Amino acid sequence: MAPVYFVNYYLHNKDNDGWAFKVVGKYNTETAAEAAYCDELGSKIDNPVYDVGVVSVTDSLNHNIVARSWDRSVEPEPNNE
């Protein structure tokens, strides 16, 4: 059986301390899954509501194809130069 590919996300909402998570879609080709991944990442990573997140592509054989995570929950220390 050929693998299928899943686009997923896990996002922390800093305003209500809740988590959003979803399998966005199932795809028959890695190329189609990666295109959907790029769309999801683009819509989630710059959203100021989410301070921590992961968007990924996995397959039905438990392989991680591609993933991007971010953590803006800790404020960077100011540069006092």
N, C-alpha and C positions, 0 to 999 in steps of 0.2 A: 504494500500500500504506500502510495506517495504521501509525503508529509503535507499538512496544511499549516498555514501561518496565521498567527493571531496578533493583533495590535491591542496593547493594553495601556492603561494609565492608572496611577495612584497619586493623588494630589491632596496636600494638606491645606485646608482653608484656615488662614491665620485669624480671620475675624471671629469664627465660631468654634475653632479648635476641632473641626470635623474632618473626616477623610472622604474623598470621592474616589471611587475605583470602578473600572469598567473594562470589559473586553469589548473594544470598539467594533471589531469585525473579524471575520474569518475569510482568508484568501487562499486561492489555489496555487498562486505563484509567489515566490519571494519578492519579485519586482513589484507586484501589485500591493503587497503588504508594506514594502518600504515606501511606496508613494503615499499610502494612507498614514503611515508613521510620520512622514514629513508634514503632512497636513495637521495631524494631531499635535505634534511638537510645536509647530508654528502658532497654533491657537492657544496653547497652554503655557508655554515657557515665559512669555512676556505678560501674562495676566497677573496683575498686582495682588489679587486675592490669594493666590497660591504661593506660599513661601517655600514649600518643599514639594518636590514631585519627581516622578519617573514616568517616562513614556518609553515603551519597548515593543520589539517584535520578538516573539518566541514561536517555536514550531511544535507540532504534535509529538515530536520525538524528544522534547525537553531540551532543545538547544536554544540558547540566547543568540539571536541573530544580530540585533543592534539595540542599544539602549542609551538614553541620555537622562541624567539626573541633575537636580540642582537643589541647593539649600541656601535660602536667603533668610533663614530664621535667626541667624546671629548677625548683628550689625557689625560691619568692619570698624576697627578702631580708627579714629581720625589721624590723619598724617599732620603732625604739628611742625612741619618744617617751614 
